[in-house]
Amino acid sequence: MTLPPQVKRIYTGTKDGAAKGPRAGMREWINQALYQCPALWDNGSYGIRPKKGKTSLSVHATGRAWDASYRHLPNHKDASNTKGMPKGRIASLEFITRVTDNAAELGVEMIIDYHSDPQDFPNGRIWKCDRQAWRACKPGEINGVPGDWWHIEIDPMKADSPIAVKAAYLKVFGDIRPKP
């Protein structure tokens, strides 16, 4: 059952504990996001570790979090050679806006924006499903600002279901990444 976007949902956080490994639905979520927004590249997802600068468990450990960078790295020394694109933040903002507008359908629970906007959110900002809105962060609330990536968390059901993820992306974006 899909909830209307205005319905506030409960934030899971780390209540489901550490996963034994990457989750199939999260991997599919990442694949579809990279297809929809070529400005993004995979900056990491699953890993059992504490939050940056803290002792509490990171949602990355649950297998439901992804860091998506929009930093442009021309001629990077890996298989893709070049990561991102010039003005990647602008392109990624369009994608993130569509994601937050359709967060319930896509299973998104939280997005952290590590970018620093001196006037509006000098310490980054956070969007959460339980308020359906962005709010500016307080100084020191998140580590990594100023940064050039989004931290995206999805719900446990989507994290475990590649089929549900594909269906959601198809509904929201009108197409999905074809099978390789």
C-alpha positions in Angstrom: 0.0 0.0 0.0 1.4 3.4 -1.0 0.9 6.3 1.4 0.2 9.8 0.1 3.4 11.9 0.3 1.9 14.2 2.9 1.4 11.3 5.4 4.2 11.3 8.0 5.9 8.0 8.5 7.9 6.6 11.4 11.7 6.9 11.1 13.4 3.5 11.5 17.0 4.6 12.3 19.0 1.6 13.5 16.1 -0.2 15.2 16.5 -3.1 12.9 20.2 -3.6 13.9 23.2 -4.4 11.8 22.7 -6.5 8.7 24.7 -9.5 7.8 25.7 -8.0 4.5 24.4 -5.6 1.7 20.7 -5.8 1.1 19.3 -6.6 -2.4 16.7 -3.8 -2.4 19.3 -1.2 -1.4 21.6 -2.3 -4.1 18.7 -2.0 -6.6 17.8 1.4 -5.2 21.4 2.6 -5.8 21.4 1.2 -9.4 18.1 2.9 -10.2 19.3 6.2 -8.7 22.5 6.1 -10.7 20.5 5.5 -13.9 18.1 8.4 -13.2 20.8 10.8 -12.1 24.1 10.4 -14.0 25.6 13.3 -11.9 25.7 10.9 -8.9 28.2 8.2 -8.2 28.3 5.5 -5.5 30.4 6.8 -2.6 29.6 3.8 -0.3 26.7 2.0 1.3 26.9 -1.1 3.5 29.5 -1.1 6.3 29.3 -1.9 10.0 30.7 1.2 11.7 29.7 4.0 14.0 28.3 7.3 12.8 31.0 9.8 11.7 32.5 11.3 14.9 30.2 9.3 17.2 30.0 6.0 19.0 26.4 5.0 18.0 25.8 2.6 15.1 25.5 4.1 11.6 22.4 3.3 9.5 25.0 2.1 6.9 25.4 -0.9 9.2 21.7 -1.9 8.6 22.3 -2.0 4.9 19.7 0.7 4.3 22.0 3.8 3.8 23.9 5.1 0.8 26.2 8.0 0.3 25.8 9.5 -3.2 28.4 12.0 -4.3 28.0 14.6 -7.0 31.6 15.7 -6.9 33.1 15.8 -10.4 36.3 13.8 -10.7 37.6 13.9 -14.3 40.0 11.1 -15.2 39.6 9.4 -11.9 41.8 6.2 -11.6 39.1 3.6 -11.6 37.0 1.6 -14.1 34.6 4.5 -14.8 37.6 6.8 -15.4 35.4 9.9 -14.8 33.0 10.2 -11.9 30.1 12.7 -11.8 29.8 15.7 -14.1 30.4 19.4 -14.0 27.7 21.2 -12.0 26.7 17.8 -10.5 25.1 19.4 -7.5 22.6 21.3 -9.6 21.6 18.1 -11.5 21.5 16.0 -8.3 19.2 18.6 -6.7 16.6 18.0 -9.3 16.8 14.2 -8.6 16.7 14.8 -4.8 13.6 17.0 -5.1 11.8 14.4 -7.1 12.8 11.8 -4.5 11.5 13.9 -1.5 8.3 14.6 -3.4 7.8 10.9 -3.8 9.5 9.7 -0.6 6.8 7.4 0.6 6.6 5.6 -2.8 10.4 5.3 -3.0 10.7 4.2 0.7 13.0 7.1 1.6 13.2 7.8 5.4 16.0 10.4 5.6 18.3 12.5 3.4 21.3 14.4 4.8 22.7 17.2 2.6 26.3 17.8 3.5 26.5 20.9 1.3 26.9 24.2 3.1 24.8 27.1 2.0 26.0 30.1 3.9 22.6 31.9 4.0 20.1 29.0 4.3 21.9 26.0 5.8 25.5 26.7 6.7 25.8 23.4 8.7 24.0 21.2 6.2 20.4 20.1 6.3 18.2 17.0 6.9 15.0 15.8 5.4 13.0 13.2 7.4 9.9 11.1 6.7 8.4 11.9 10.1 8.2 15.6 9.3 8.2 15.5 5.4 10.4 18.5 5.3 14.0 19.8 5.3 15.4 21.6 8.4 18.8 23.3 8.8 21.3 21.5 11.0 22.8 23.0 14.1 26.6 23.5 14.3 28.3 20.1 14.9 25.1 18.1 14.4 26.5 16.3 11.4 30.1 15.7 10.6 31.4 16.3 7.1 30.1 19.7 6.3 31.0 21.2 3.9 30.7 18.1 1.8 29.7 17.1 -1.7 27.3 14.2 -1.1 23.9 13.1 -0.1 23.3 10.5 2.6 20.1 8.6 1.8 18.3 6.1 4.0 15.4 3.8 2.9 12.9 1.7 4.8 13.5 -2.0 5.6 10.8 -3.2 3.2 12.4 -1.5 0.2 15.9 -2.5 1.4 14.8 -6.2 1.1 12.8 -6.0 -2.2 14.5 -5.2 -5.5 11.1 -5.8 -7.1 9.4 -3.2 -4.9 12.2 -0.8 -5.7 11.9 -1.3 -9.4 8.1 -0.8 -9.3 8.5 2.4 -7.3 11.1 3.9 -9.6 9.0 2.9 -12.6 6.0 4.7 -11.1 7.9 7.8 -10.1 10.3 8.2 -13.0 8.5 6.4 -15.8 11.4 4.1 -16.7 13.9 2.0 -15.0 17.5 0.8 -15.7 17.3 -2.1 -18.1 18.9 -5.4 -17.0 22.7 -5.4 -17.9 
